[in-house]
């Protein structure tokens, strides 16, 4: 990290470690702390699509958890947000007897 992301000052000093073990920096110009490229914890779209495809091919939620290492709650949230999986689900209502 060469400049402060808040004020673009180049006078950064090391300022200990964050809880996750990443280096923190202190900017004396704006008196704020930061760390280089905090990034994101989100899954990339390719991996998410792969997991949803496996679900559409009738893999159970428990199986997805074991195979891909993604929590059941995460997959359930993706399924609720994904319009393609709702269309792929068979209709749960019973067929009319005739």
N, C-alpha and C positions, 0 to 999 in steps of 0.2 A: 504494500500500500504506500503510495508515494504522496498523495494529496488527500486532504480531508474531504469526504463526500458531502459535507454540509457547507463549508466555506471555501474550499479549494486551497487552503493554506498548506504549505509544504513542511511545516514544523511539527510533525507528528512525533509523539514519544510512545514507547511501549507502556501499557497500563494494565499489566496482569493478564489473566486468562478468563475467558467466559466460562460458564458452567459446563459447557460441552468440550472444554479443553482448547478452544481456538484462541489465538492471540487477540487481545484488545489493544486499541490505540487511543491516546488522549490528544486532543488538539488544544493547545494553550490559547489559540486565537479566538475560538468560539466556545471553548470550555466544554466540549462535548466528547463523548467516547464513541468509538465505532470499531468495526472489525472488517477485514477485507472480504469482499464478495460473500455476503451472508448466504446467498443462494436460496434454494427452495427445497422443501421436503416432499413436494408433490411427485407422483409417479409420472413418467413421461407418457405421452399419448399412445405410443406404439405398444408399450407394456399393458396399458389399460385396455386397449382394443383387443390384444391377445387374450387377456383374461375374460373379457366379455364374450369373445367368440367361443372360448372353451365352455362358458356357461350356456350359450345358445346350443351347443352340441351336447347338452344334457349332463354336464359335469356338476356334481352337487356343490353347494357352498362349502361344505366341510372338505371336499376334495380339492377345491380351489385354494383353500387355506393351506392344506398340506403341500400341494404341488408348487404354488407360486409364493407362499410365505406372506400372503396379504390377509389381513383380518377379515372376518366375516362381516363386520360392521362396515368396513370400507367398501367391500363388494356390493353390499346391500344398498349403500348410498349411491354408488355408481349406477346400479340398476334402476333406482328411482329416478335418476336424472337422465338416463339414456332413453330417447324415444324409440330407438331401433329394437331394444330388448322387449319393450312393451308390445310392439307390433308382432314380434316373433313368438310371444307366449300364446299357447292355445287357449281358446275361450273356455272359461271354467264353468259356464252355465251348462246344465244338462240339455241334451238334444230333445226336441219335442217328439214324443212317442206318437206313431201314427200308423 
